[in-house]
Amino acid sequence: MTMPKRLLDAVQRAARQAVEQHAAAWVMATVTATHTDGTVDISTARGPISSVRRLKSYTPTVGDVIKVSRNSDGNWVVDGAFA
């Protein structure tokens, strides 16, 4: 592979990773711990996330499969549980 081709591949890879990290998204996760301050710890396909804020209308239990959203700033919120 030529030097310009490797450089182009590296730039494309970096750009793709930057967009993925800063894009809003939702994912499925599993509750691993609950806290009295309105947060939960979760496990996602990308790894564990601690102290995620939950909506007042949802009372989680450990083991629940939930939908969580992440905004472009990297903040997470639990939207609710799947049935």
For each residue, the residues with C-beta under 8 A, 3 or more apart:
1: 5 6 9
2: 5 6
3: 6 7
4: 7 8
5: 1 2 8 9
6: 1 2 3 9 10
7: 3 4 10 11
8: 4 5 11 12
9: 1 5 6 12 13
10: 6 7 13 14
11: 7 8 14 15
12: 8 9 15 16
13: 9 10 16 17
14: 10 11 17 18
15: 11 12 18 19
16: 12 13 19 20
17: 13 14 20 21
18: 14 15 21 22
19: 15 16 22 23
20: 16 17 23
21: 17 18 74
22: 18 19 72 74
23: 19 20 72
24: 69 70 71 72
25: 69 70
26: 67 68 69 70 79
27: 44 45 46 67 68 70
28: 44 65 66 67 68 82
29: 42 43 44 49 65 66 67 68
30: 42 43 63 64 65 66
31: 34 40 41 42 60 61 62 63 64 66
32: 40 41 42 43 48 62
33: 40 41 62
34: 31 40 41 60 61 62
35: 38 39 40 41 51
36:
37:
38: 35 53 54 56
39: 35 51 52 53 54
40: 31 32 33 34 35 51 52 54 60 78
41: 31 32 33 34 35 48 49 50 51 52
42: 29 30 31 32 48 49 52 66 68 76 78
43: 29 30 32 47 48 49
44: 27 28 29 47 48 49 68
45: 27
46: 27
47: 43 44
48: 32 41 42 43 44
49: 29 41 42 43 44 52 68 76
50: 41
51: 35 39 40 41
52: 39 40 41 42 49 68 76 77 78
53: 38 39 76 77 78
54: 38 39 40 58 60 77 78
55: 58 77 78 79 80
56: 38
57: 80
58: 54 55 78 79 80 81
59:
60: 31 34 40 54 64 66 78 81
61: 31 34 64
62: 31 32 33 34
63: 30 31
64: 30 31 60 61 81
65: 28 29 30 81 82
66: 28 29 30 31 42 60 78 79 80 81 82
67: 26 27 28 29 78 79 80 81 82
68: 26 27 28 29 42 44 49 52 76 77 78 79
69: 24 25 26 76 77 79
70: 24 25 26 27 74 75 76
71: 24 74 75
72: 22 23 24
73:
74: 21 22 70 71
75: 70 71
76: 42 49 52 53 68 69 70
77: 52 53 54 55 68 69
78: 40 42 52 53 54 55 58 60 66 67 68
79: 26 55 58 66 67 68 69
80: 55 57 58 66 67
81: 58 60 64 65 66 67
82: 28 65 66 67
83:
